[in-house]
Amino acid sequence: MWSWLLSLAGLAGTYLVGRKYWWAWVWLSLYNVAWIAYSLVTHQYGFLLGSFVYQGIYLQNALKWRSEKKLD
């Protein structure tokens, strides 16, 4: 069940980024917290490194897109 929910949330976030909503990066950042929880609960620690890298990318893009939106 977790894998289905996480996959659907990730697909939704990717779709929203494609629609150029700056807050889609925030959505993906929150979704990524679920991946971190999943990796800890299931003891699949290999997901943690990727999750932290993705988290940094999501937050960086959210800030960048938000500041560019203010300029429009």
PyMOL commands that place a pseudoatom at each C-alpha (Angstrom):
pseudoatom trace, name=CA, resn=MET, resi=1, chain=A, elem=C, hetatm=0, pos=[0.000, 0.000, 0.000]
pseudoatom trace, name=CA, resn=TRP, resi=2, chain=A, elem=C, hetatm=0, pos=[2.787, 2.435, 0.912]
pseudoatom trace, name=CA, resn=SER, resi=3, chain=A, elem=C, hetatm=0, pos=[4.481, 1.958, -2.429]
pseudoatom trace, name=CA, resn=TRP, resi=4, chain=A, elem=C, hetatm=0, pos=[1.251, 2.777, -4.302]
pseudoatom trace, name=CA, resn=LEU, resi=5, chain=A, elem=C, hetatm=0, pos=[0.620, 5.912, -2.265]
pseudoatom trace, name=CA, resn=LEU, resi=6, chain=A, elem=C, hetatm=0, pos=[4.194, 7.116, -2.595]
pseudoatom trace, name=CA, resn=SER, resi=7, chain=A, elem=C, hetatm=0, pos=[4.175, 6.456, -6.327]
pseudoatom trace, name=CA, resn=LEU, resi=8, chain=A, elem=C, hetatm=0, pos=[0.906, 8.331, -6.832]
pseudoatom trace, name=CA, resn=ALA, resi=9, chain=A, elem=C, hetatm=0, pos=[2.112, 11.275, -4.743]
pseudoatom trace, name=CA, resn=GLY, resi=10, chain=A, elem=C, hetatm=0, pos=[5.346, 11.436, -6.739]
pseudoatom trace, name=CA, resn=LEU, resi=11, chain=A, elem=C, hetatm=0, pos=[3.499, 11.306, -10.045]
pseudoatom trace, name=CA, resn=ALA, resi=12, chain=A, elem=C, hetatm=0, pos=[1.142, 14.052, -8.897]
pseudoatom trace, name=CA, resn=GLY, resi=13, chain=A, elem=C, hetatm=0, pos=[4.101, 16.214, -7.867]
pseudoatom trace, name=CA, resn=THR, resi=14, chain=A, elem=C, hetatm=0, pos=[5.848, 15.665, -11.189]
pseudoatom trace, name=CA, resn=TYR, resi=15, chain=A, elem=C, hetatm=0, pos=[2.659, 16.580, -13.045]
pseudoatom trace, name=CA, resn=LEU, resi=16, chain=A, elem=C, hetatm=0, pos=[2.306, 19.771, -10.991]
pseudoatom trace, name=CA, resn=VAL, resi=17, chain=A, elem=C, hetatm=0, pos=[5.926, 20.758, -11.641]
pseudoatom trace, name=CA, resn=GLY, resi=18, chain=A, elem=C, hetatm=0, pos=[5.233, 20.305, -15.345]
pseudoatom trace, name=CA, resn=ARG, resi=19, chain=A, elem=C, hetatm=0, pos=[2.322, 22.718, -14.968]
pseudoatom trace, name=CA, resn=LYS, resi=20, chain=A, elem=C, hetatm=0, pos=[4.879, 25.195, -13.524]
pseudoatom trace, name=CA, resn=TYR, resi=21, chain=A, elem=C, hetatm=0, pos=[3.373, 25.615, -10.064]
pseudoatom trace, name=CA, resn=TRP, resi=22, chain=A, elem=C, hetatm=0, pos=[6.174, 26.766, -7.753]
pseudoatom trace, name=CA, resn=TRP, resi=23, chain=A, elem=C, hetatm=0, pos=[4.471, 25.126, -4.774]
pseudoatom trace, name=CA, resn=ALA, resi=24, chain=A, elem=C, hetatm=0, pos=[4.712, 21.731, -6.496]
pseudoatom trace, name=CA, resn=TRP, resi=25, chain=A, elem=C, hetatm=0, pos=[8.275, 21.621, -5.191]
pseudoatom trace, name=CA, resn=VAL, resi=26, chain=A, elem=C, hetatm=0, pos=[6.898, 22.039, -1.666]
pseudoatom trace, name=CA, resn=TRP, resi=27, chain=A, elem=C, hetatm=0, pos=[4.477, 19.178, -2.374]
pseudoatom trace, name=CA, resn=LEU, resi=28, chain=A, elem=C, hetatm=0, pos=[7.397, 16.986, -3.479]
pseudoatom trace, name=CA, resn=SER, resi=29, chain=A, elem=C, hetatm=0, pos=[9.372, 18.011, -0.402]
pseudoatom trace, name=CA, resn=LEU, resi=30, chain=A, elem=C, hetatm=0, pos=[6.526, 16.930, 1.881]
pseudoatom trace, name=CA, resn=TYR, resi=31, chain=A, elem=C, hetatm=0, pos=[6.097, 13.737, -0.122]
pseudoatom trace, name=CA, resn=ASN, resi=32, chain=A, elem=C, hetatm=0, pos=[9.806, 13.063, 0.327]
pseudoatom trace, name=CA, resn=VAL, resi=33, chain=A, elem=C, hetatm=0, pos=[9.357, 13.111, 4.116]
pseudoatom trace, name=CA, resn=ALA, resi=34, chain=A, elem=C, hetatm=0, pos=[7.090, 10.086, 3.634]
pseudoatom trace, name=CA, resn=TRP, resi=35, chain=A, elem=C, hetatm=0, pos=[9.932, 8.319, 1.780]
pseudoatom trace, name=CA, resn=ILE, resi=36, chain=A, elem=C, hetatm=0, pos=[12.255, 9.051, 4.688]
pseudoatom trace, name=CA, resn=ALA, resi=37, chain=A, elem=C, hetatm=0, pos=[9.716, 7.607, 7.124]
pseudoatom trace, name=CA, resn=TYR, resi=38, chain=A, elem=C, hetatm=0, pos=[9.224, 4.587, 4.862]
pseudoatom trace, name=CA, resn=SER, resi=39, chain=A, elem=C, hetatm=0, pos=[12.950, 3.911, 4.708]
pseudoatom trace, name=CA, resn=LEU, resi=40, chain=A, elem=C, hetatm=0, pos=[13.285, 4.137, 8.490]
pseudoatom trace, name=CA, resn=VAL, resi=41, chain=A, elem=C, hetatm=0, pos=[10.236, 1.988, 9.269]
pseudoatom trace, name=CA, resn=THR, resi=42, chain=A, elem=C, hetatm=0, pos=[11.218, -0.721, 6.775]
pseudoatom trace, name=CA, resn=HIS, resi=43, chain=A, elem=C, hetatm=0, pos=[14.953, -0.500, 7.631]
pseudoatom trace, name=CA, resn=GLN, resi=44, chain=A, elem=C, hetatm=0, pos=[15.801, 0.236, 3.998]
pseudoatom trace, name=CA, resn=TYR, resi=45, chain=A, elem=C, hetatm=0, pos=[18.420, 2.821, 4.756]
pseudoatom trace, name=CA, resn=GLY, resi=46, chain=A, elem=C, hetatm=0, pos=[19.628, 3.021, 1.164]
pseudoatom trace, name=CA, resn=PHE, resi=47, chain=A, elem=C, hetatm=0, pos=[16.670, 5.297, 0.432]
pseudoatom trace, name=CA, resn=LEU, resi=48, chain=A, elem=C, hetatm=0, pos=[17.916, 7.880, 2.929]
pseudoatom trace, name=CA, resn=LEU, resi=49, chain=A, elem=C, hetatm=0, pos=[20.826, 9.238, 0.878]
pseudoatom trace, name=CA, resn=GLY, resi=50, chain=A, elem=C, hetatm=0, pos=[18.632, 9.713, -2.186]
pseudoatom trace, name=CA, resn=SER, resi=51, chain=A, elem=C, hetatm=0, pos=[15.871, 11.226, -0.092]
pseudoatom trace, name=CA, resn=PHE, resi=52, chain=A, elem=C, hetatm=0, pos=[18.158, 13.825, 1.438]
pseudoatom trace, name=CA, resn=VAL, resi=53, chain=A, elem=C, hetatm=0, pos=[19.580, 14.757, -1.971]
pseudoatom trace, name=CA, resn=TYR, resi=54, chain=A, elem=C, hetatm=0, pos=[16.075, 15.031, -3.447]
pseudoatom trace, name=CA, resn=GLN, resi=55, chain=A, elem=C, hetatm=0, pos=[14.998, 17.105, -0.439]
pseudoatom trace, name=CA, resn=GLY, resi=56, chain=A, elem=C, hetatm=0, pos=[17.751, 19.610, -1.112]
pseudoatom trace, name=CA, resn=ILE, resi=57, chain=A, elem=C, hetatm=0, pos=[16.844, 19.814, -4.803]
pseudoatom trace, name=CA, resn=TYR, resi=58, chain=A, elem=C, hetatm=0, pos=[13.127, 20.239, -4.071]
pseudoatom trace, name=CA, resn=LEU, resi=59, chain=A, elem=C, hetatm=0, pos=[13.677, 23.023, -1.562]
pseudoatom trace, name=CA, resn=GLN, resi=60, chain=A, elem=C, hetatm=0, pos=[16.247, 24.794, -3.741]
pseudoatom trace, name=CA, resn=ASN, resi=61, chain=A, elem=C, hetatm=0, pos=[13.886, 24.734, -6.725]
pseudoatom trace, name=CA, resn=ALA, resi=62, chain=A, elem=C, hetatm=0, pos=[10.944, 25.924, -4.616]
pseudoatom trace, name=CA, resn=LEU, resi=63, chain=A, elem=C, hetatm=0, pos=[12.919, 28.954, -3.465]
pseudoatom trace, name=CA, resn=LYS, resi=64, chain=A, elem=C, hetatm=0, pos=[14.210, 29.670, -6.972]
pseudoatom trace, name=CA, resn=TRP, resi=65, chain=A, elem=C, hetatm=0, pos=[10.811, 29.329, -8.648]
pseudoatom trace, name=CA, resn=ARG, resi=66, chain=A, elem=C, hetatm=0, pos=[9.144, 31.398, -5.936]
pseudoatom trace, name=CA, resn=SER, resi=67, chain=A, elem=C, hetatm=0, pos=[11.633, 34.255, -6.314]
pseudoatom trace, name=CA, resn=GLU, resi=68, chain=A, elem=C, hetatm=0, pos=[11.263, 34.166, -10.119]
pseudoatom trace, name=CA, resn=LYS, resi=69, chain=A, elem=C, hetatm=0, pos=[7.472, 34.265, -9.745]
pseudoatom trace, name=CA, resn=LYS, resi=70, chain=A, elem=C, hetatm=0, pos=[7.748, 37.499, -7.735]
pseudoatom trace, name=CA, resn=LEU, resi=71, chain=A, elem=C, hetatm=0, pos=[9.680, 39.092, -10.596]
pseudoatom trace, name=CA, resn=ASP, resi=72, chain=A, elem=C, hetatm=0, pos=[6.851, 38.490, -13.105]
for i in range(1, 72): cmd.bond("trace and resi %d" % i, "trace and resi %d" % (i + 1))
show_as sticks, trace
zoom trace
